[in-house]
Amino acid sequence: MTNDNFWDKEEEIATLSKGRGSEYRISKVTLKKREFISLREWTEDTAGEMRPTRKGVAIPMDLAEQVGAAVLKGSGAVFTLESEES
């Protein structure tokens, strides 16, 4: 999936329903040869089309593992990073 308005390349990883015509989309995106993980809220417009909102963040790929681990830690989930298994 490519968003011709901003990202050079976009690969959807997951969609999480927020309810009432809103969802979170997690995507692997590329802009000017730099990779990011994008987490953005999307909402349904009056025509029934899903559109991205301004609510979101693009995390540089080199920080994605650390951010993911921090989110899991904050949620109380048990996790092991691959680098910690070695």
N, C-alpha and C positions, 0 to 999 in steps of 0.2 A: 504494500500500500504506500503510495507516495503522495505527500501533501505538496502540491505545486506552489503553494504560497510561501513556504518557509524552508522546510528541510530538503536537503538534496536527496536523502533516502530515508525511508521510514518502514520499520518492520514491527508489526504489532505483536506483543508478547502475551498480554492478558487484558481482559475487559472485566471490570467488577461493577455490578449494578449498585447504584446508590439509591435507586427508587425514584418514582415520580418523574420519569423522563431524563434522569441524570445518570452518568456513569463515570468511572475512572478508567482511563486507558493508560497502560504501561507499554512503552514502545522503545525499541533500540533505534536511535536516529543518528544521522550523519549530517554535518554541516561543514563545508569547506575542509573535508577530509578529517574532521574531528568527530569522534563517536561519543554519544551521550545515552543515558537512560532517561527517558521522558515520562513523567507522571503528570497527567493533566486531567482536569474535570471537563467532561463533555456534557452538553445539554441539548434537548430537542427544541428546535425553533418552531415557529408557528406553522411552517409547511411540513413539519414532521421529520425534517432532516436533522441529523446529529451534527453539532458544531462545537469546536473547541472553545473553552472560555479562557479568560486571562488567569484563572486559578490553576497553577501548576509550577513544575520545576523541571529543569533539565540538568541532570547530574553528570559531570564528566566521567567517562568510563573508568579512569584510574582511581576514582573515589567510590564507585558504585558498590564494590564489595564491602567497604567500611560502612557506608551509609546503610546498606541492607542489614549488616550485622547489628548496627545500632538500633535499627527499627525492631528487629527481632528481640534484642535484649530489652528494649523498652516495653514490648508486649508480653514479656515473661516467657516467650517461647524458648525451647531448648534447641540449640543449634551448634554445629561444628563447621568451621571454615576449612576448606580443603587444605590450606596452607598450615593449619594447626594440626591436621591429621598426620602429617609427615613426621 
